[in-house]
Amino acid sequence: MLNPMITARSTPNIALIKYWGNRHDAYRLPAADSCSITLDTPSVEVTVEHSPVFKLQSFLPDGTEKVLKEKDTARIEEHLRLTKEFLAKRNLPDAIPESVSIVIRSAIPPAIGIASSAAVFSALATAYSALASVNRALPLSDRDATIIARLGSGSAARSIFGGFVALKNKKDHEENKDIDSAYAEQIAPANHWALHDIIIVPTMEEKKVGSTEGHHLAQTSPMFQKRIEAITVLRQQECIDAILKKDFEALQQVTEEDCWDMHNVMQTQTPPLQYLNDETYRITEEIEDLRAQQHLPVLYTMDAGPTVHLFCEEEALDAIRAYAHAQKNCTIFEAKVGQGAIIKE
């Protein structure tokens, strides 16, 4: 077996139709389809190579080494085990080494609603796929890479591709709990629609309950099943159609509807999860007013955190950028539509 050092780079994706809740927790099989935009920044780099024993290091945006919790290391180790399980199903049982050394260098502050785990696991999946292809001289498909990414973080599957991406269940998913029964596909490439994401982070404090724990309890919400049905019957296709037609008003309506729907599910779970704060509500209300007054093509969405993503077209960029930088005690990021995960040469 060849044991090269491989480095992959990836970026977050921000969901328009949100992934919340599983139909199989261990394999992170989503209860419903979702779709997203892959960003071009901030990025994560993951380096993988053979090691006699499993090793993991992670570095924060300022370059200091992160003190990893036991659950963080266990999650990466479990992802390696599940990757091997998937590769064995693909008749590639020895495609990656028994143990690996992993170094993660992230420019993304963790757990504040900028999908750091999606970037990490899509980069890791890309590195594993490249390693498997080197060892078996049989390239894995992009779909294979999305499945490997999903095994670490459900939303990570979407960051394998650039542009606009859907996470899809196989048609027989209600009966099918196989490891490969959900995967991501590109809806449209990065150059399809020039959108900008102005990201307002009200607090850099790491959230107390991560998305993984929240997903496990989503079905305890009395609103959960109704949301899944809305996505399956109508909402996912509405979002895809809006993307393909570049219909910003339709995209705004369906994105914001699904965002509030997801947070309503979170807030009615047992125990309830409140990821949004007063600043989140203030910003979204002000954006609604600004949009109405100036007729700006801008929409907002929030993942599992108080961070507000403001997607806009070019004509609204100066106004939305000025609004964002006027917010006191907030951290601002700016991103465009990105190209997805790559191997660094």
C-alpha positions in Angstrom: 0.0 0.0 0.0 1.3 3.5 -0.9 1.3 6.0 1.9 1.4 9.5 0.5 0.7 12.7 2.4 -2.4 14.3 0.9 -3.8 17.7 1.7 -7.3 18.8 0.8 -9.0 22.2 1.1 -12.7 22.9 1.5 -15.1 25.6 2.5 -18.5 25.8 4.3 -21.8 25.6 2.6 -24.9 27.4 3.8 -28.2 25.7 3.5 -31.2 27.3 1.9 -33.4 24.3 2.6 -32.0 23.1 5.9 -30.9 19.7 7.0 -32.3 19.0 10.5 -33.1 15.6 11.8 -32.0 12.1 10.7 -33.7 8.9 9.7 -30.6 7.0 10.8 -28.3 8.7 13.3 -25.2 6.6 13.0 -25.0 7.0 9.2 -26.3 10.6 9.3 -29.0 9.8 6.8 -31.2 12.9 6.6 -34.9 12.8 7.2 -35.4 15.1 4.1 -33.5 16.5 1.2 -31.8 19.9 1.5 -30.0 22.3 -0.8 -27.3 24.9 -0.2 -24.7 27.3 -1.6 -21.0 26.5 -1.3 -18.9 29.5 -0.2 -15.4 30.4 -1.4 -14.2 31.4 2.1 -13.2 30.9 4.9 -11.4 27.6 4.3 -10.2 24.5 6.1 -7.1 22.4 5.1 -6.8 18.8 6.2 -3.6 16.7 5.7 -3.8 12.9 6.0 -1.0 10.3 5.9 -0.4 6.8 7.2 0.5 6.5 10.9 1.2 3.4 13.1 -1.5 4.8 15.5 -4.3 7.3 15.1 -3.2 10.9 15.6 -5.2 14.1 15.4 -4.2 17.7 15.6 -6.3 20.8 15.0 -5.2 24.4 14.7 -7.4 27.5 15.2 -7.6 30.5 12.9 -4.9 32.3 14.8 -2.5 29.3 14.4 -2.7 28.1 18.0 -3.3 24.4 18.5 -6.9 23.6 19.6 -7.3 21.6 22.8 -9.5 18.8 21.5 -12.3 17.3 23.6 -12.6 13.6 23.8 -15.8 13.7 21.8 -14.1 15.6 19.0 -11.4 12.9 18.6 -13.9 10.1 18.9 -16.0 11.7 16.1 -13.0 11.7 13.7 -12.1 8.2 14.7 -15.7 7.0 14.1 -15.7 8.7 10.8 -12.6 6.8 9.8 -14.3 3.6 10.8 -17.4 4.4 8.8 -15.4 5.4 5.8 -13.7 1.9 5.9 -17.2 0.3 6.2 -18.4 2.2 3.1 -15.2 1.4 1.1 -15.6 -2.3 2.1 -19.1 -2.2 0.6 -17.5 -0.8 -2.6 -15.1 -3.8 -2.5 -12.2 -1.6 -1.5 -11.6 -2.8 2.1 -7.9 -1.9 2.1 -8.0 1.3 0.2 -6.9 3.5 3.1 -4.5 2.7 5.9 -5.6 1.1 9.2 -4.5 4.2 11.1 -3.8 7.7 9.9 -2.4 11.0 11.1 -4.7 14.0 10.5 -3.8 17.6 10.8 -6.7 20.2 10.5 -5.9 23.9 9.9 -9.1 26.0 10.0 -9.7 29.6 9.3 -13.3 29.2 10.6 -14.2 30.0 14.2 -15.8 26.8 15.5 -19.5 26.4 16.3 -20.8 29.9 15.5 -23.0 29.1 12.5 -20.5 29.1 9.6 -20.6 25.3 9.1 -17.1 24.6 10.2 -17.8 20.8 10.5 -19.1 20.8 6.9 -15.7 22.2 5.7 -13.7 19.8 7.9 -15.4 16.6 6.8 -15.7 17.5 3.1 -11.9 18.2 3.1 -11.3 14.9 5.0 -13.5 13.0 2.6 -11.7 14.5 -0.3 -8.3 13.4 1.2 -9.6 9.9 1.9 -11.0 9.6 -1.6 -7.7 10.6 -3.1 -5.8 8.2 -0.8 -8.1 5.4 -1.8 -7.7 6.2 -5.5 -3.8 6.2 -5.2 -3.8 2.9 -3.4 -6.2 1.0 -5.7 -5.7 2.9 -8.9 -9.4 3.2 -9.2 -10.8 6.7 -8.7 -13.7 7.1 -6.5 -16.6 9.1 -7.9 -17.6 12.5 -6.6 -20.8 10.8 -5.3 -18.6 8.4 -3.3 -16.8 11.4 -1.8 -20.1 13.0 -0.8 -21.2 9.8 1.0 -17.9 9.7 2.9 -18.3 13.4 3.9 -21.8 12.8 5.0 -20.7 10.1 7.4 -18.8 12.8 9.4 -21.3 15.6 9.1 -24.5 15.4 7.1 -24.2 18.8 5.6 -20.5 18.2 4.6 -21.7 16.1 1.6 -22.8 19.4 0.0 -19.4 21.0 0.3 -17.8 18.4 -2.0 -19.3 20.3 -4.9 -19.0 24.0 -5.7 -22.0 26.2 -6.6 -25.5 25.2 -5.7 -25.9 21.7 -4.3 -28.6 19.3 -3.2 -28.3 16.5 -0.6 -30.7 13.8 -1.8 -32.1 10.6 -0.4 -32.5 7.7 -2.7 -36.2 7.2 -3.8 -36.6 4.2 -1.6 -35.2 6.0 1.4 -38.0 5.3 3.8 -37.2 1.5 3.7 -33.5 2.0 2.8 -31.1 2.6 5.7 -28.0 1.5 3.8 -24.8 3.5 4.3 -24.9 4.9 0.7 -28.6 5.8 0.6 -28.1 9.5 0.6 -25.6 11.6 -1.4 -25.1 15.1 -2.8 -25.5 16.4 -6.4 -24.6 19.7 -8.0 -27.7 21.7 -9.0 -25.7 24.4 -10.8 -22.0 25.4 -11.0 -20.4 28.3 -9.1 -20.6 30.6 -12.1 -24.3 30.1 -12.6 -25.4 33.0 -10.3 -23.2 35.7 -8.8 -24.5 35.9 -5.3 -22.6 37.3 -2.2 -22.9 36.2 1.4 -22.3 39.0 3.9 -22.0 37.1 7.3 -22.8 38.9 10.5 -21.6 37.1 13.6 -23.2 38.6 16.8 -21.1 36.5 19.2 -17.9 34.4 18.8 -18.9 32.3 21.9 -19.1 28.6 21.0 -22.6 27.2 21.2 -23.2 24.8 24.1 -25.2 22.2 22.1 -23.7 21.1 18.8 -25.8 20.2 15.7 -25.0 16.5 16.0 -26.8 16.3 19.4 -29.6 18.5 18.1 -30.3 16.3 15.1 -30.9 13.3 17.4 -33.8 15.0 19.1 -35.4 16.7 16.1 -38.2 14.2 15.9 -39.4 15.0 19.5 -40.8 18.3 18.1 -44.5 18.2 17.2 -43.7 20.3 14.2 -41.0 18.0 12.8 -43.1 15.7 10.6 -45.0 18.6 9.0 -41.8 20.3 8.1 -40.4 17.1 6.5 -43.6 16.8 4.4 -43.4 20.4 3.3 -39.8 19.9 2.1 -40.5 16.6 0.4 -43.8 17.7 -1.3 -42.9 21.2 -2.4 -40.2 23.3 -0.7 -37.0 21.5 -2.0 -38.2 21.7 -5.6 -39.3 25.3 -5.2 -35.8 26.2 -4.1 -34.1 24.2 -6.9 -36.4 25.9 -9.5 -35.6 29.3 -8.1 -31.9 28.6 -8.4 -32.1 27.4 -11.9 -34.3 30.3 -13.0 -32.2 32.8 -10.9 -35.5 34.0 -9.4 -34.3 35.9 -6.4 -37.7 36.8 -5.0 -38.8 33.1 -5.1 -35.5 32.1 -3.5 -35.9 34.6 -0.7 -39.4 33.5 0.1 -38.6 29.8 0.3 -35.3 30.2 2.1 -36.6 32.4 4.8 -39.8 30.2 5.2 -37.6 27.1 5.7 -35.2 28.9 8.1 -37.9 29.9 10.5 -39.5 26.5 10.1 -36.3 24.8 11.2 -35.8 27.1 14.2 -39.4 26.5 15.2 -38.7 22.8 15.2 -35.5 23.3 17.3 -37.3 25.5 19.8 -40.1 22.9 20.3 -37.8 19.9 20.6 -37.3 18.1 24.0 -35.3 19.7 25.4 -35.7 22.9 23.4 -32.8 24.4 21.5 -32.6 28.2 21.2 -29.7 29.0 18.8 -30.8 32.5 18.0 -30.4 35.6 20.2 -31.8 39.1 20.4 -29.3 40.4 17.9 -30.3 37.8 15.4 -34.0 38.9 15.6 -33.0 42.6 15.5 -30.9 42.1 12.4 -33.5 40.1 10.5 -36.2 42.6 11.3 -34.0 45.5 10.1 -33.1 43.6 6.9 -36.8 43.1 6.2 -37.3 46.9 6.6 -34.3 47.7 4.5 -35.4 45.4 1.7 -38.9 46.9 1.7 -37.7 50.5 1.7 -34.9 50.1 -1.0 -36.3 47.2 -3.0 -33.0 45.3 -2.5 -32.5 41.7 -3.6 -31.3 40.3 -0.2 -32.4 37.3 1.8 -31.3 36.1 5.3 -30.8 32.7 6.7 -29.4 31.2 9.9 -28.0 27.8 10.6 -27.6 26.3 14.1 -26.3 29.5 15.6 -27.1 33.2 16.0 -25.0 34.1 12.9 -27.0 35.8 10.1 -26.1 35.1 6.4 -27.2 37.8 4.1 -27.2 36.6 0.5 -27.6 39.3 -2.1 -27.1 40.1 -5.7 -24.5 42.5 -7.0 -26.8 45.5 -7.0 -27.5 45.2 -3.3 -23.9 44.5 -2.2 -22.8 48.0 -1.3 -25.9 48.7 0.8 -25.7 45.3 2.6 -22.0 45.6 3.2 -22.5 49.0 4.7 -25.3 47.8 6.9 -23.2 44.9 8.2 -20.1 46.9 9.0 -22.3 49.4 10.9 -23.3 46.6 13.4 -21.5 47.2 16.8 -19.7 44.3 18.5 -20.3 42.0 15.5 -17.7 40.1 13.4 -18.2 40.3 9.7 -17.1 37.8 7.0 -17.7 38.2 3.2 -17.9 35.3 0.8 -19.0 34.5 -2.7 -20.2 31.3 -4.4 -17.2 28.9 -4.2 -15.8 25.9 -6.2 -16.0 23.1 -3.6 -13.4 20.8 -2.1 -10.1 20.3 -3.9 -6.8 18.4 -3.5 -3.9 20.8 -2.9 -1.0 20.0 -5.3 
